[in-house]
């Protein structure tokens, strides 16, 4: 049912919750935990969470957050509010033995959820039982125009990389680029890179250039391994861009390429090549979203 040690993760999340909630909120959460067998009661509890726990942002507690990520690789609660964490924690408490009942209970929440509830629901995808049940729901979320919902699916969420097929994954990445999200936070980004996506992003870059609009430099991160005769003119243009961030991005992409003409381009720029070879230039610190 679950792809991780659910009891261990529940305990880690509960520890974080108890450290960041007042006594009355802690008592209320424990009461709600004991009543989860009633679907109507659960829906009501899920909606009431912010009124009971508040909406303060969690402090940065690195050891606890790292421990959570070790149980469920790629999952990270950094930057969350306490109500989001409590809602996700409650979802992990639902009895998953009856597959149909479990699915219907959570699917009904999705159908009636307000924005912050949707954020918690999509954040919970990697923690829900029966992972294949939620693929269509994840794909539907990617079509959302609500920024917070998109970030809940994209950022520090291992579910898409583990479960989406290639077309749906490519749509997620394209949506992230199109909406100027920080693709550094997409778990599995480099592992799921593929030639079809590289070609799609190339077409998107051409559309931007034709409209005299800037191409997001991080876009080139997804092309490096697939540079060929089709993509080479694009990467060459980016490498000679006057914008330093774009130039850096093109250089980093070429460093991942085995295409000889591209490698020759970088050899002609020894300063850039040296910076990459010495790890003084990277996607995370030098090619940030703009």
C-alpha positions in Angstrom: 0.0 0.0 0.0 2.7 2.5 1.1 6.1 3.0 -0.5 7.7 4.1 2.7 7.7 3.4 6.5 4.4 5.2 7.2 4.6 4.7 11.0 8.0 6.3 11.2 7.0 9.2 9.1 3.9 9.8 11.1 6.0 9.9 14.2 8.4 12.4 12.8 5.7 14.6 11.5 3.8 14.4 14.8 7.0 15.4 16.7 7.3 18.5 14.5 3.7 19.3 14.9 3.7 19.0 18.7 6.7 21.2 18.9 5.0 24.0 16.9 1.4 23.8 18.2 -0.2 25.1 21.5 -1.6 22.7 24.0 -5.2 23.1 22.9 -4.3 22.5 19.3 -2.3 19.4 20.2 -5.3 18.0 22.2 -7.7 18.8 19.3 -5.5 17.0 16.8 -5.2 13.9 19.0 -9.0 13.9 19.3 -9.4 14.2 15.6 -7.0 11.3 15.1 -9.2 9.1 17.1 -12.3 9.9 15.0 -10.9 9.3 11.5 -13.2 6.3 10.8 -16.1 8.7 10.2 -15.7 10.3 6.7 -17.9 13.2 7.5 -16.0 13.8 10.7 -12.7 13.7 8.8 -13.9 16.2 6.2 -14.9 18.6 9.0 -11.6 18.2 10.8 -9.7 18.7 7.6 -11.5 22.0 7.0 -11.1 23.2 10.6 -7.3 22.7 10.9 -6.2 26.3 10.3 -8.7 27.6 12.9 -7.3 25.2 15.5 -3.6 25.3 14.7 -3.0 28.7 13.3 -1.2 29.4 10.0 2.4 30.2 11.1 5.3 29.1 9.0 7.3 26.3 10.4 10.8 27.3 11.7 13.8 25.9 9.9 14.6 22.8 11.9 17.1 21.0 9.7 17.6 17.7 11.5 13.9 16.9 11.8 13.2 17.9 8.2 16.2 15.9 7.0 14.9 12.9 8.9 11.5 13.2 7.2 13.3 13.3 3.8 15.3 10.2 4.7 12.1 8.2 5.2 10.5 9.5 2.0 13.3 10.6 -0.3 12.6 13.9 -2.0 9.8 14.9 0.4 10.5 18.1 2.2 8.3 20.2 4.5 10.6 23.2 4.5 8.8 26.5 4.0 5.4 24.9 5.0 2.9 26.4 7.3 1.8 24.5 10.4 -1.8 24.0 9.1 -0.5 22.4 5.9 1.7 20.0 7.9 -1.2 19.1 10.2 -3.5 18.4 7.2 -1.0 16.1 5.5 -0.4 14.4 8.8 -4.1 13.7 9.2 -4.3 12.3 5.7 -1.6 9.8 6.6 -3.7 8.5 9.5 -6.6 7.4 7.3 -7.2 3.6 7.1 -6.1 2.5 3.7 -7.0 -1.2 3.9 -10.3 -0.7 2.0 -8.8 0.6 -1.3 -12.1 1.9 -2.7 -13.3 3.6 0.5 -9.9 5.1 0.9 -9.8 6.5 -2.6 -13.3 7.9 -2.4 -12.7 9.6 0.9 -9.6 11.5 -0.4 -11.1 12.1 -3.9 -14.1 13.8 -2.3 -11.8 16.1 -0.5 -10.1 17.1 -3.8 -13.5 17.8 -5.4 -14.6 20.3 -2.7 -11.3 21.7 -1.5 -10.5 25.4 -1.2 -7.1 26.5 -2.4 -5.1 25.9 0.8 -6.8 22.5 1.2 -5.7 21.7 -2.4 -2.1 22.6 -1.5 -2.1 20.2 1.4 -3.8 17.4 -0.7 -1.3 17.7 -3.6 1.6 17.9 -1.1 0.4 14.6 0.4 0.5 12.7 -2.9 3.9 10.9 -2.2 2.6 9.9 1.2 -0.8 8.4 0.2 -1.4 4.7 -0.1 -1.9 3.0 -3.5 0.2 5.5 -5.5 -1.2 4.5 -8.9 -4.6 5.8 -7.8 -3.5 9.4 -7.8 -1.9 9.7 -11.3 -4.9 11.2 -13.0 -5.4 13.6 -10.1 -1.8 14.7 -10.2 -2.0 15.3 -14.0 -5.2 17.3 -13.4 -3.4 19.5 -10.9 -0.7 20.3 -13.4 -3.3 22.0 -15.5 -4.2 24.3 -12.6 -3.5 28.0 -12.9 -3.2 28.5 -9.2 0.5 29.1 -8.4 0.4 27.6 -4.9 -1.2 24.5 -6.2 1.4 24.1 -8.9 4.2 24.6 -6.4 2.7 21.9 -4.1 2.9 19.4 -7.0 6.3 20.6 -8.4 8.4 21.5 -5.4 10.0 18.9 -3.1 7.4 16.4 -4.2 8.7 13.0 -5.3 5.3 11.8 -6.5 5.4 13.1 -10.1 8.9 11.8 -10.9 8.0 8.4 -9.5 4.6 7.9 -11.1 3.9 10.1 -14.1 4.5 8.8 -17.6 6.7 10.7 -20.0 4.1 12.9 -21.6 2.6 14.0 -18.2 6.1 14.6 -16.8 7.0 16.7 -19.8 3.9 18.7 -19.3 4.8 19.3 -15.7 8.2 20.6 -16.6 7.0 22.7 -19.5 4.3 24.2 -17.2 7.0 25.0 -14.6 9.1 26.8 -17.2 6.1 28.6 -18.7 5.0 29.9 -15.3 8.6 30.7 -14.3 8.8 28.3 -11.4 12.1 27.4 -9.8 12.8 24.1 -11.6 15.7 23.4 -9.2 13.1 22.3 -6.7 11.5 19.7 -8.9 12.6 16.3 -7.6 13.9 14.0 -10.2 14.4 16.7 -12.8 17.7 15.5 -14.2 16.8 11.8 -13.9 13.6 12.3 -15.9 15.1 14.5 -18.6 14.4 13.1 -22.1 14.9 14.0 -25.7 11.3 14.7 -26.4 11.2 17.2 -23.6 14.4 18.8 -24.9 12.7 19.3 -28.3 9.6 20.7 -26.8 11.6 23.2 -24.8 13.6 24.1 -28.0 10.3 24.9 -29.7 9.2 27.0 -26.8 12.5 28.9 -26.9 11.9 29.6 -30.6 8.5 31.0 -29.8 10.0 33.3 -27.2 12.7 34.5 -29.5 10.2 35.2 -32.3 8.2 37.3 -29.9 11.4 39.2 -28.8 10.9 37.7 -25.3 13.5 36.4 -22.9 14.1 32.6 -22.7 14.4 31.3 -19.1 18.0 30.3 -18.7 17.1 27.2 -16.7 15.4 25.8 -19.8 18.8 24.8 -21.2 19.4 22.5 -18.2 17.0 20.0 -19.8 18.7 20.0 -23.2 22.4 19.3 -22.4 22.4 15.5 -22.7 20.4 15.6 -25.9 22.2 18.3 -27.9 22.3 17.2 -31.6 22.1 18.8 -35.0 18.6 20.1 -34.2 19.4 21.6 -30.8 23.0 22.7 -31.6 22.0 26.1 -33.2 19.9 26.9 -30.1 22.6 26.2 -27.6 25.1 28.1 -29.8 22.8 31.1 -29.8 22.4 30.9 -26.0 26.1 30.6 -25.4 26.7 33.9 -27.3 23.9 35.7 -25.5 24.9 39.0 -23.9 23.1 38.0 -20.7 25.7 36.3 -18.4 23.2 34.0 -16.8 22.0 32.7 -20.2 25.6 32.2 -21.3 26.4 30.3 -18.1 23.3 28.1 -18.6 24.4 27.2 -22.1 27.9 26.4 -21.0 26.6 24.1 -18.3 24.3 22.3 -20.8 27.2 21.8 -23.2 29.3 20.4 -20.3 26.7 17.5 -20.1 26.8 16.9 -23.9 28.7 14.4 -25.9 28.0 16.3 -29.2 31.5 17.2 -30.7 30.5 20.6 -32.2 29.1 21.7 -28.9 32.1 20.6 -27.0 34.3 22.5 -29.4 32.3 25.7 -28.7 33.0 25.4 -25.0 36.7 24.7 -25.6 36.9 28.1 -27.3 35.8 29.6 -23.9 38.4 28.4 -21.5 37.3 30.6 -18.6 33.9 29.2 -18.6 35.1 25.6 -19.1 37.5 26.0 -16.2 34.8 27.4 -13.9 32.6 24.3 -14.7 35.5 21.8 -14.3 36.4 23.3 -10.9 32.7 23.3 -9.7 32.7 27.1 -9.6 29.6 27.3 -11.8 26.4 25.3 -11.2 22.7 25.3 -11.9 21.8 25.8 -8.3 23.9 28.9 -7.4 24.7 30.5 -10.7 21.7 29.9 -13.0 18.8 30.9 -10.8 15.3 31.6 -12.1 14.7 35.1 -13.4 
